[in-house]
Amino acid sequence: MTAPTGPGRLLDSVGTAEVVRLDAHLARWGAVPDLPVRSLLEAVDQSGLRGHGGAWFPVGAKWRSVAAGRSPIVVANGAEGEPASGKDRLLLHHAPHLVLDGAAVAAKAVGARRVIVHVSDDSVADVTTALAERERRGVDACSFEVVIAPDRFLSGQESAVVNTVNGRNIGIPSFVALRPVREQGIAGRPTLVQNVESLADVALIARYGPQWFRSVGTHDSPGTALITVTGLWESSRIVEVPLGTTLENALGITPGRADTIQAVLLGGYGGGWLPTSTALSLPFTEEAARALGTSIGAGVAVLLPAGVCPLVEVARVARYMEGEGAGQCGPCVNGLDVLASQLELLAHRPHTLSGGLSAFPTLCGLVEGRGACHHPDGVARFVRSALGVFGDHAAVHLQRGPCQTTRPFLPVPSASGVLR
């Protein structure tokens, strides 16, 4: 793990301790300053912080829209349904107090008295222990409660979070045309759903100020981002990189090592594949990623090594994503199943694939922009980009047959939730 220099960044809070308890947390960072609401909102605005849960929406603007409503509620969202990501779990396990500090700051800034910590089952014990420490010391003016996120890809989507907390359609997003949760969310009240990494950043901005946050990164994309990197080391690692730097520099990838990487997946399973040279030289910002048709998403970079069949991996992920759909519209119920089935033929029985690759653009087009939520759009982007980057590999499959030997590489949960 790496951490930028300076007064401290997110991974500096992790250190070597298994879990940073409250006393050690306060010894390292000190208490959060008791700033007026206006100062808090201005600091977040001036920092340029954007949400690191996947959408990269300006945090200050989001907070102000929630603060304009009556009796808002804050959600610290650590569901992390993306199988290729582990950054939120890392923070919740090693530095829960930094996340909770940020959630308390957010509550004060928007005028909320109630904070819900929405996390996967394996993070509950660490969060519960941290909250008990804070309650004994009387740290917070707001009340906290923990809600377990279902083990689903879509569980962290903000309308799905609201549905889970409200106890109906648990883990299922609402239709995109409905009112945003910032206006009407939990119990019909304005609700701020903020990713836990963003809240941890807020905890440090409240202590050190917006200019400190802007001391790394770029003018339009200040600060750092946590990235779960798979494929560079024996197991996945979480690294912290200043926004705007390149993955090549941030990860120390030499030209020789780059030659062993087939391609890079940015943004996770709703993101997109890029050629290795393009991905490694790309300034790591959401704008740069979107310009190439992908996204940083929730901070995922998968470096696909040689010796792994990319088409088998794409088919495995597509089938997983089909099973994770909300099941409330045709693109999820029918379109993704057909798309996954065609990819499985291409990966394993290419000679039975009628028309070769010609059907895939049409199949992607039939699910894009037609779903009740954006889940089908992400799958289509994942597949389109894969066939663009791995087109030569697909041609070999069609001409010579499937790869004879391959091993599963991308983390894909089975129906039981176990990675396979």
Helices and strands as residue ranges (DSSP letters): G 10-13, H 22-29, H 37-47, H 59-67, E 73-78, H 87-94, H 96-110, E 114-119, G 121-123, H 124-137, E 143-148, G 153-156, H 158-166, G 186-188, E 191-195, H 196-208, H 210-213, E 224-230, E 237-242, H 247-250, H 255-258, E 261-266, G 268-270, E 272-275, H 276-281, H 286-291, E 300-305, H 310-323, H 330-330, I 331-335, H 336-348, G 350-352, H 359-367, H 375-389, H 391-400
